[in-house]
Amino acid sequence: MMNKRIYFLGIPFFALSLWAQEPLEAGLTEQVEAIAASIKEHPQTAAEGFDNLLKGKNKKNVSLLVAIGDAYLTAGNIQEAGRYAQRAADVDNKAPQVYLLQGDIALAENDPGTACGNYEQAILFDEDCKEAYYKYAHAYAGVNPQLSVDMLLKLKARFPEELQTDRELANVYYQMGDYSRAKTAFDTFMQAGKPEVQDYGRYAMLLYLNKDYRESMDMVEKGLSMDAQYHLLKRLKMYDLYELKAYEEALKASQEFLDQKEGSFVYLDYVYQGRICEALKQTEPAVAAFKQALAADTQGEHPEIWKEMSGAYESAQNYPQAVEAFQHYADCLNGKMEVSDLFLLGRLYYLSASATEDMAQKTAALTKADEIFAQVAQRVPTNYLGNFWRARVNSLLDPETSQGLAKPYYEAALALLSQQPQASQSLMIECESYLGYYYFLQKDYEQSKEHWRNILKLDPEHAAAKQALEGMK
């Protein structure tokens, strides 16, 4: 199964601008913003403007110093941001907003440990500084998400009514891969908060990952009623409809989504389109979609796309193409294929051989199938499948049973099946039938009778066994 996490659904941590620092007077805020606009193109002018702003009674205004530091940090001038953070600390080294700024600077320098140390200092001096809790959680979300969860739970305990905390917890749980807890946290927010369209997108995604496709679809529809062009929701509509087996609707949704001129698309979008077309027996469009998925997988990280393409060809009984696509998948894995996939490849070679009248192609496919099933038997010697399918392959290689090529493999498969109390009777009958017929051709009638009698023990009304025994009286 393909991995369906952050790389295609893109859930960013909520913007920290949602939690403002202790506000400046409106007039000072406007002046800081006006001067900040010139930082990049006219740094000297900006520096002079800030100096003038800090004269007189504003000289020791901590909030103003921090706001200027923030402006420099936003403009990418970490050095100047640090200088103003230090000036603010010199005025009041217990002001939480000073440590918030210092934490932001450390985070900009890719030092989450130092950043979180500063956020903890902000909480130490003001336990109600919600912004510090959130910034701490943000900084550690991709580094040590459990620490993010712990901090958010502290905030939730202090402010039980803070619904945004539930939304943040949902994001961190998601990054941890704990989709169940993420859903629970989002449930609380969605029921009591005021969700926006992006919240419906995130919540629908979590429901999708939890395989709650019907609920996810409900959230998709609510979100699209707010913004009919919301990219994530249009994507999830296609995914959910496919999973709900509403294939005609899913096809329409996929066309509407992938026909958009704006918006980014990922390999899984085309995989889903391929699956939808395959479910509707539209083989050519399905294969075309899987080829687009391969093109979108620029790093070649998802060779299983070849396997899905093979499935589309197999559904259309185009076994040679199915073999070719599956062989691409096998080659990508470079000999590290699971035994279940190895078995599927051997089965495709067998089906390809069964579907052709060209003897050279048939023999080549059967020879390859025999090699693969031999590997299956070697890798899982206690499982009957490898030997059983080698028997079928060799039976096709020896259609008149003149050489008895399938005999040792049917015997080996039968020995393993006989040890399984719940073994399939039809498989055991197939083994016994071949052996009964083989010994009949060899004129070893007693051995032949024994195998036909064994069949009647499994199925007392088996017509072929009765007829064979009757003929050998």
Secondary structure, DSSP 8 states (H G I E B T S, - for coil): ----SHHHH------GGGS--S---HHHHHHHHHHHTTTTT-HHHHHHHHHHHTSGGGTT-HHHHHHHHHHHHHTT-HHHHHHHHHHHHHH-TT-HHHHHHHHHHHHHTT-HHHHHHHHHHHHHH-TT-HHHHHHHHHHHTTT-HHHHHHHHHHHHHH-TT-HHHHHHHHHHHHHTT-HHHHHHHHHHHHHHS---HHHHHHHHHHHHHTT-HHHHHHHHHHHHHH-TT-HHHHHHHHHHHHHTT-HHHHHHHHHHHHT-SSS---HHHHHHHHHHHHHTT-HHHHHHHHHHHHHH-TT---THHHHHHHHHHHHTT-HHHHHHHHHHHHHHHTT---HHHHHHHHHHHHHHHHT---HHHHHHHHHHHHHHHHHHHHH-TT-SHHHHHHHHHHHHHSTT-SS-TTHHHHHHHHHHHHT-TT--HHHHHHHHHHHHHHHHHTT-HHHHHHHHHHHHHH-TT-HHHHHHHHHT-
